[in-house]
Amino acid sequence: MLRSACRKDGNVPEIVENAAEAVNGLLFDGMTIVAGGFGLCGIPEKLILALRDSSVRGLTVISNNAGTDDFGLGLLLKTRQIKKMISSYVGENKEFARQYLQGELELEFNPQGTLAERMRAGGAGIPAFYTKTGVG
């Protein structure tokens, strides 16, 4: 069982049976998704599978990395559901490299600390922040 982040009454989380049910009605083409985890540890495996099995396309995905060819976000790359990756490391995914080098995939690299701060700031509603890493 999963608890959905979407609350219908504002108080008690809805309880659903699986990840596909949790994302039902929330997905749309072109959406931006932030995926947690570090490397392949702590990634939302069941939600990635639910995304893969949906018809959603043109995703912008923000994550520490791009998974591997057959695991993690690599599953969404394999089905060409990701249009753009915002990441700090993508070196273990041959399909990612192929799509990027063929011009089929957009990439925005960020230093890992800057990426984490961008996610934190975005979640807190902060539109911009200063970092010495990004200057010059």
PyMOL commands that place a pseudoatom at each C-alpha (Angstrom):
pseudoatom trace, name=CA, resn=MET, resi=1, chain=A, elem=C, hetatm=0, pos=[0.000, 0.000, 0.000]
pseudoatom trace, name=CA, resn=LEU, resi=2, chain=A, elem=C, hetatm=0, pos=[1.099, 3.549, -0.696]
pseudoatom trace, name=CA, resn=ARG, resi=3, chain=A, elem=C, hetatm=0, pos=[0.018, 6.863, 0.695]
pseudoatom trace, name=CA, resn=SER, resi=4, chain=A, elem=C, hetatm=0, pos=[-0.619, 9.370, -2.044]
pseudoatom trace, name=CA, resn=ALA, resi=5, chain=A, elem=C, hetatm=0, pos=[0.775, 12.878, -1.634]
pseudoatom trace, name=CA, resn=CYS, resi=6, chain=A, elem=C, hetatm=0, pos=[-2.518, 14.203, -3.032]
pseudoatom trace, name=CA, resn=ARG, resi=7, chain=A, elem=C, hetatm=0, pos=[-5.056, 14.706, -0.294]
pseudoatom trace, name=CA, resn=LYS, resi=8, chain=A, elem=C, hetatm=0, pos=[-8.689, 14.887, -1.289]
pseudoatom trace, name=CA, resn=ASP, resi=9, chain=A, elem=C, hetatm=0, pos=[-9.983, 16.368, 1.969]
pseudoatom trace, name=CA, resn=GLY, resi=10, chain=A, elem=C, hetatm=0, pos=[-6.841, 18.219, 3.017]
pseudoatom trace, name=CA, resn=ASN, resi=11, chain=A, elem=C, hetatm=0, pos=[-6.305, 16.105, 6.139]
pseudoatom trace, name=CA, resn=VAL, resi=12, chain=A, elem=C, hetatm=0, pos=[-5.970, 12.378, 5.579]
pseudoatom trace, name=CA, resn=PRO, resi=13, chain=A, elem=C, hetatm=0, pos=[-3.771, 11.005, 2.770]
pseudoatom trace, name=CA, resn=GLU, resi=14, chain=A, elem=C, hetatm=0, pos=[-5.547, 8.750, 0.315]
pseudoatom trace, name=CA, resn=ILE, resi=15, chain=A, elem=C, hetatm=0, pos=[-4.353, 5.154, 0.545]
pseudoatom trace, name=CA, resn=VAL, resi=16, chain=A, elem=C, hetatm=0, pos=[-3.811, 3.395, -2.762]
pseudoatom trace, name=CA, resn=GLU, resi=17, chain=A, elem=C, hetatm=0, pos=[-2.831, -0.152, -3.663]
pseudoatom trace, name=CA, resn=ASN, resi=18, chain=A, elem=C, hetatm=0, pos=[0.054, 0.535, -6.036]
pseudoatom trace, name=CA, resn=ALA, resi=19, chain=A, elem=C, hetatm=0, pos=[2.182, 3.196, -7.718]
pseudoatom trace, name=CA, resn=ALA, resi=20, chain=A, elem=C, hetatm=0, pos=[0.052, 3.270, -10.880]
pseudoatom trace, name=CA, resn=GLU, resi=21, chain=A, elem=C, hetatm=0, pos=[-2.959, 4.190, -8.755]
pseudoatom trace, name=CA, resn=ALA, resi=22, chain=A, elem=C, hetatm=0, pos=[-0.923, 6.832, -6.914]
pseudoatom trace, name=CA, resn=VAL, resi=23, chain=A, elem=C, hetatm=0, pos=[-0.064, 8.685, -10.145]
pseudoatom trace, name=CA, resn=ASN, resi=24, chain=A, elem=C, hetatm=0, pos=[-3.407, 8.124, -11.877]
pseudoatom trace, name=CA, resn=GLY, resi=25, chain=A, elem=C, hetatm=0, pos=[-4.737, 11.455, -13.127]
pseudoatom trace, name=CA, resn=LEU, resi=26, chain=A, elem=C, hetatm=0, pos=[-1.593, 13.383, -12.153]
pseudoatom trace, name=CA, resn=LEU, resi=27, chain=A, elem=C, hetatm=0, pos=[0.574, 12.778, -15.219]
pseudoatom trace, name=CA, resn=PHE, resi=28, chain=A, elem=C, hetatm=0, pos=[0.666, 14.889, -18.364]
pseudoatom trace, name=CA, resn=ASP, resi=29, chain=A, elem=C, hetatm=0, pos=[2.987, 15.231, -21.351]
pseudoatom trace, name=CA, resn=GLY, resi=30, chain=A, elem=C, hetatm=0, pos=[5.771, 17.766, -20.887]
pseudoatom trace, name=CA, resn=MET, resi=31, chain=A, elem=C, hetatm=0, pos=[5.683, 17.732, -17.094]
pseudoatom trace, name=CA, resn=THR, resi=32, chain=A, elem=C, hetatm=0, pos=[8.758, 18.155, -14.896]
pseudoatom trace, name=CA, resn=ILE, resi=33, chain=A, elem=C, hetatm=0, pos=[9.538, 15.450, -12.363]
pseudoatom trace, name=CA, resn=VAL, resi=34, chain=A, elem=C, hetatm=0, pos=[12.119, 15.477, -9.572]
pseudoatom trace, name=CA, resn=ALA, resi=35, chain=A, elem=C, hetatm=0, pos=[13.358, 11.964, -8.789]
pseudoatom trace, name=CA, resn=GLY, resi=36, chain=A, elem=C, hetatm=0, pos=[15.169, 11.314, -5.535]
pseudoatom trace, name=CA, resn=GLY, resi=37, chain=A, elem=C, hetatm=0, pos=[18.000, 8.953, -4.769]
pseudoatom trace, name=CA, resn=PHE, resi=38, chain=A, elem=C, hetatm=0, pos=[21.762, 8.895, -5.080]
pseudoatom trace, name=CA, resn=GLY, resi=39, chain=A, elem=C, hetatm=0, pos=[23.091, 6.704, -7.837]
pseudoatom trace, name=CA, resn=LEU, resi=40, chain=A, elem=C, hetatm=0, pos=[20.743, 3.740, -7.800]
pseudoatom trace, name=CA, resn=CYS, resi=41, chain=A, elem=C, hetatm=0, pos=[20.172, 3.902, -4.031]
pseudoatom trace, name=CA, resn=GLY, resi=42, chain=A, elem=C, hetatm=0, pos=[16.944, 5.346, -2.720]
pseudoatom trace, name=CA, resn=ILE, resi=43, chain=A, elem=C, hetatm=0, pos=[15.355, 5.861, -6.135]
pseudoatom trace, name=CA, resn=PRO, resi=44, chain=A, elem=C, hetatm=0, pos=[11.553, 5.661, -6.479]
pseudoatom trace, name=CA, resn=GLU, resi=45, chain=A, elem=C, hetatm=0, pos=[11.623, 2.338, -8.359]
pseudoatom trace, name=CA, resn=LYS, resi=46, chain=A, elem=C, hetatm=0, pos=[7.886, 1.629, -8.334]
pseudoatom trace, name=CA, resn=LEU, resi=47, chain=A, elem=C, hetatm=0, pos=[6.999, 5.170, -9.403]
pseudoatom trace, name=CA, resn=ILE, resi=48, chain=A, elem=C, hetatm=0, pos=[9.533, 4.996, -12.251]
pseudoatom trace, name=CA, resn=LEU, resi=49, chain=A, elem=C, hetatm=0, pos=[7.883, 1.762, -13.402]
pseudoatom trace, name=CA, resn=ALA, resi=50, chain=A, elem=C, hetatm=0, pos=[4.450, 3.427, -13.188]
pseudoatom trace, name=CA, resn=LEU, resi=51, chain=A, elem=C, hetatm=0, pos=[5.742, 6.301, -15.334]
pseudoatom trace, name=CA, resn=ARG, resi=52, chain=A, elem=C, hetatm=0, pos=[7.226, 3.847, -17.824]
pseudoatom trace, name=CA, resn=ASP, resi=53, chain=A, elem=C, hetatm=0, pos=[3.921, 2.016, -18.099]
pseudoatom trace, name=CA, resn=SER, resi=54, chain=A, elem=C, hetatm=0, pos=[1.961, 5.250, -18.608]
pseudoatom trace, name=CA, resn=SER, resi=55, chain=A, elem=C, hetatm=0, pos=[1.671, 7.086, -21.904]
pseudoatom trace, name=CA, resn=VAL, resi=56, chain=A, elem=C, hetatm=0, pos=[3.340, 10.262, -20.577]
pseudoatom trace, name=CA, resn=ARG, resi=57, chain=A, elem=C, hetatm=0, pos=[6.036, 11.711, -22.885]
pseudoatom trace, name=CA, resn=GLY, resi=58, chain=A, elem=C, hetatm=0, pos=[8.300, 14.734, -23.183]
pseudoatom trace, name=CA, resn=LEU, resi=59, chain=A, elem=C, hetatm=0, pos=[9.363, 14.654, -19.540]
pseudoatom trace, name=CA, resn=THR, resi=60, chain=A, elem=C, hetatm=0, pos=[11.934, 16.949, -17.999]
pseudoatom trace, name=CA, resn=VAL, resi=61, chain=A, elem=C, hetatm=0, pos=[13.533, 14.936, -15.212]
pseudoatom trace, name=CA, resn=ILE, resi=62, chain=A, elem=C, hetatm=0, pos=[15.614, 16.456, -12.437]
pseudoatom trace, name=CA, resn=SER, resi=63, chain=A, elem=C, hetatm=0, pos=[17.745, 13.901, -10.635]
pseudoatom trace, name=CA, resn=ASN, resi=64, chain=A, elem=C, hetatm=0, pos=[21.239, 13.260, -9.346]
pseudoatom trace, name=CA, resn=ASN, resi=65, chain=A, elem=C, hetatm=0, pos=[21.864, 10.878, -12.256]
pseudoatom trace, name=CA, resn=ALA, resi=66, chain=A, elem=C, hetatm=0, pos=[20.202, 9.200, -15.231]
pseudoatom trace, name=CA, resn=GLY, resi=67, chain=A, elem=C, hetatm=0, pos=[20.154, 5.625, -13.980]
pseudoatom trace, name=CA, resn=THR, resi=68, chain=A, elem=C, hetatm=0, pos=[21.713, 2.778, -15.932]
pseudoatom trace, name=CA, resn=ASP, resi=69, chain=A, elem=C, hetatm=0, pos=[20.556, 1.230, -19.187]
pseudoatom trace, name=CA, resn=ASP, resi=70, chain=A, elem=C, hetatm=0, pos=[18.128, -1.182, -17.541]
pseudoatom trace, name=CA, resn=PHE, resi=71, chain=A, elem=C, hetatm=0, pos=[17.410, 0.342, -14.139]
pseudoatom trace, name=CA, resn=GLY, resi=72, chain=A, elem=C, hetatm=0, pos=[16.120, 3.531, -12.592]
pseudoatom trace, name=CA, resn=LEU, resi=73, chain=A, elem=C, hetatm=0, pos=[15.573, 6.458, -14.930]
pseudoatom trace, name=CA, resn=GLY, resi=74, chain=A, elem=C, hetatm=0, pos=[17.296, 4.449, -17.652]
pseudoatom trace, name=CA, resn=LEU, resi=75, chain=A, elem=C, hetatm=0, pos=[13.971, 2.655, -18.109]
pseudoatom trace, name=CA, resn=LEU, resi=76, chain=A, elem=C, hetatm=0, pos=[12.324, 5.953, -19.095]
pseudoatom trace, name=CA, resn=LEU, resi=77, chain=A, elem=C, hetatm=0, pos=[15.203, 6.787, -21.428]
pseudoatom trace, name=CA, resn=LYS, resi=78, chain=A, elem=C, hetatm=0, pos=[14.839, 3.394, -23.084]
pseudoatom trace, name=CA, resn=THR, resi=79, chain=A, elem=C, hetatm=0, pos=[11.187, 4.148, -23.890]
pseudoatom trace, name=CA, resn=ARG, resi=80, chain=A, elem=C, hetatm=0, pos=[12.100, 7.719, -24.954]
pseudoatom trace, name=CA, resn=GLN, resi=81, chain=A, elem=C, hetatm=0, pos=[9.808, 9.332, -22.430]
pseudoatom trace, name=CA, resn=ILE, resi=82, chain=A, elem=C, hetatm=0, pos=[12.450, 11.813, -21.244]
pseudoatom trace, name=CA, resn=LYS, resi=83, chain=A, elem=C, hetatm=0, pos=[13.024, 14.933, -23.333]
pseudoatom trace, name=CA, resn=LYS, resi=84, chain=A, elem=C, hetatm=0, pos=[15.444, 16.722, -20.975]
pseudoatom trace, name=CA, resn=MET, resi=85, chain=A, elem=C, hetatm=0, pos=[17.650, 15.691, -18.042]
pseudoatom trace, name=CA, resn=ILE, resi=86, chain=A, elem=C, hetatm=0, pos=[18.810, 18.134, -15.391]
pseudoatom trace, name=CA, resn=SER, resi=87, chain=A, elem=C, hetatm=0, pos=[21.496, 16.256, -13.522]
pseudoatom trace, name=CA, resn=SER, resi=88, chain=A, elem=C, hetatm=0, pos=[24.947, 16.258, -11.969]
pseudoatom trace, name=CA, resn=TYR, resi=89, chain=A, elem=C, hetatm=0, pos=[26.136, 12.895, -13.351]
pseudoatom trace, name=CA, resn=VAL, resi=90, chain=A, elem=C, hetatm=0, pos=[25.053, 10.719, -16.270]
pseudoatom trace, name=CA, resn=GLY, resi=91, chain=A, elem=C, hetatm=0, pos=[28.132, 8.588, -16.949]
pseudoatom trace, name=CA, resn=GLU, resi=92, chain=A, elem=C, hetatm=0, pos=[26.769, 5.063, -16.470]
pseudoatom trace, name=CA, resn=ASN, resi=93, chain=A, elem=C, hetatm=0, pos=[24.022, 5.073, -19.076]
pseudoatom trace, name=CA, resn=LYS, resi=94, chain=A, elem=C, hetatm=0, pos=[24.924, 4.156, -22.659]
pseudoatom trace, name=CA, resn=GLU, resi=95, chain=A, elem=C, hetatm=0, pos=[21.406, 4.865, -23.947]
pseudoatom trace, name=CA, resn=PHE, resi=96, chain=A, elem=C, hetatm=0, pos=[21.581, 8.334, -22.409]
pseudoatom trace, name=CA, resn=ALA, resi=97, chain=A, elem=C, hetatm=0, pos=[24.912, 8.955, -24.174]
pseudoatom trace, name=CA, resn=ARG, resi=98, chain=A, elem=C, hetatm=0, pos=[23.542, 7.704, -27.491]
pseudoatom trace, name=CA, resn=GLN, resi=99, chain=A, elem=C, hetatm=0, pos=[20.429, 9.899, -27.346]
pseudoatom trace, name=CA, resn=TYR, resi=100, chain=A, elem=C, hetatm=0, pos=[22.410, 12.954, -26.240]
pseudoatom trace, name=CA, resn=LEU, resi=101, chain=A, elem=C, hetatm=0, pos=[25.093, 12.556, -28.927]
pseudoatom trace, name=CA, resn=GLN, resi=102, chain=A, elem=C, hetatm=0, pos=[22.380, 12.090, -31.587]
pseudoatom trace, name=CA, resn=GLY, resi=103, chain=A, elem=C, hetatm=0, pos=[20.676, 15.328, -30.488]
pseudoatom trace, name=CA, resn=GLU, resi=104, chain=A, elem=C, hetatm=0, pos=[17.582, 13.467, -29.265]
pseudoatom trace, name=CA, resn=LEU, resi=105, chain=A, elem=C, hetatm=0, pos=[17.918, 14.494, -25.616]
pseudoatom trace, name=CA, resn=GLU, resi=106, chain=A, elem=C, hetatm=0, pos=[18.541, 17.836, -23.917]
pseudoatom trace, name=CA, resn=LEU, resi=107, chain=A, elem=C, hetatm=0, pos=[20.964, 18.005, -20.995]
pseudoatom trace, name=CA, resn=GLU, resi=108, chain=A, elem=C, hetatm=0, pos=[21.560, 20.585, -18.303]
pseudoatom trace, name=CA, resn=PHE, resi=109, chain=A, elem=C, hetatm=0, pos=[24.527, 19.777, -16.066]
pseudoatom trace, name=CA, resn=ASN, resi=110, chain=A, elem=C, hetatm=0, pos=[24.755, 21.240, -12.582]
pseudoatom trace, name=CA, resn=PRO, resi=111, chain=A, elem=C, hetatm=0, pos=[27.340, 20.765, -9.854]
pseudoatom trace, name=CA, resn=GLN, resi=112, chain=A, elem=C, hetatm=0, pos=[25.821, 18.412, -7.302]
pseudoatom trace, name=CA, resn=GLY, resi=113, chain=A, elem=C, hetatm=0, pos=[25.533, 21.030, -4.541]
pseudoatom trace, name=CA, resn=THR, resi=114, chain=A, elem=C, hetatm=0, pos=[23.945, 23.529, -6.913]
pseudoatom trace, name=CA, resn=LEU, resi=115, chain=A, elem=C, hetatm=0, pos=[21.481, 20.902, -8.121]
pseudoatom trace, name=CA, resn=ALA, resi=116, chain=A, elem=C, hetatm=0, pos=[20.478, 20.090, -4.543]
pseudoatom trace, name=CA, resn=GLU, resi=117, chain=A, elem=C, hetatm=0, pos=[20.045, 23.790, -3.740]
pseudoatom trace, name=CA, resn=ARG, resi=118, chain=A, elem=C, hetatm=0, pos=[17.968, 24.338, -6.896]
pseudoatom trace, name=CA, resn=MET, resi=119, chain=A, elem=C, hetatm=0, pos=[15.623, 21.559, -5.803]
pseudoatom trace, name=CA, resn=ARG, resi=120, chain=A, elem=C, hetatm=0, pos=[15.431, 22.884, -2.241]
pseudoatom trace, name=CA, resn=ALA, resi=121, chain=A, elem=C, hetatm=0, pos=[14.828, 26.458, -3.386]
pseudoatom trace, name=CA, resn=GLY, resi=122, chain=A, elem=C, hetatm=0, pos=[12.213, 25.399, -5.926]
pseudoatom trace, name=CA, resn=GLY, resi=123, chain=A, elem=C, hetatm=0, pos=[10.358, 23.365, -3.332]
pseudoatom trace, name=CA, resn=ALA, resi=124, chain=A, elem=C, hetatm=0, pos=[10.395, 26.350, -0.964]
pseudoatom trace, name=CA, resn=GLY, resi=125, chain=A, elem=C, hetatm=0, pos=[9.105, 28.726, -3.652]
pseudoatom trace, name=CA, resn=ILE, resi=126, chain=A, elem=C, hetatm=0, pos=[12.389, 30.643, -3.905]
pseudoatom trace, name=CA, resn=PRO, resi=127, chain=A, elem=C, hetatm=0, pos=[12.732, 31.754, -7.550]
pseudoatom trace, name=CA, resn=ALA, resi=128, chain=A, elem=C, hetatm=0, pos=[16.507, 32.394, -7.559]
pseudoatom trace, name=CA, resn=PHE, resi=129, chain=A, elem=C, hetatm=0, pos=[19.605, 32.111, -5.391]
pseudoatom trace, name=CA, resn=TYR, resi=130, chain=A, elem=C, hetatm=0, pos=[23.294, 33.013, -5.557]
pseudoatom trace, name=CA, resn=THR, resi=131, chain=A, elem=C, hetatm=0, pos=[26.131, 30.513, -5.615]
pseudoatom trace, name=CA, resn=LYS, resi=132, chain=A, elem=C, hetatm=0, pos=[29.809, 31.277, -6.237]
pseudoatom trace, name=CA, resn=THR, resi=133, chain=A, elem=C, hetatm=0, pos=[30.002, 28.133, -8.369]
pseudoatom trace, name=CA, resn=GLY, resi=134, chain=A, elem=C, hetatm=0, pos=[27.677, 29.686, -10.949]
pseudoatom trace, name=CA, resn=VAL, resi=135, chain=A, elem=C, hetatm=0, pos=[29.508, 33.022, -11.240]
pseudoatom trace, name=CA, resn=GLY, resi=136, chain=A, elem=C, hetatm=0, pos=[32.166, 33.735, -13.862]
for i in range(1, 136): cmd.bond("trace and resi %d" % i, "trace and resi %d" % (i + 1))
show_as sticks, trace
zoom trace
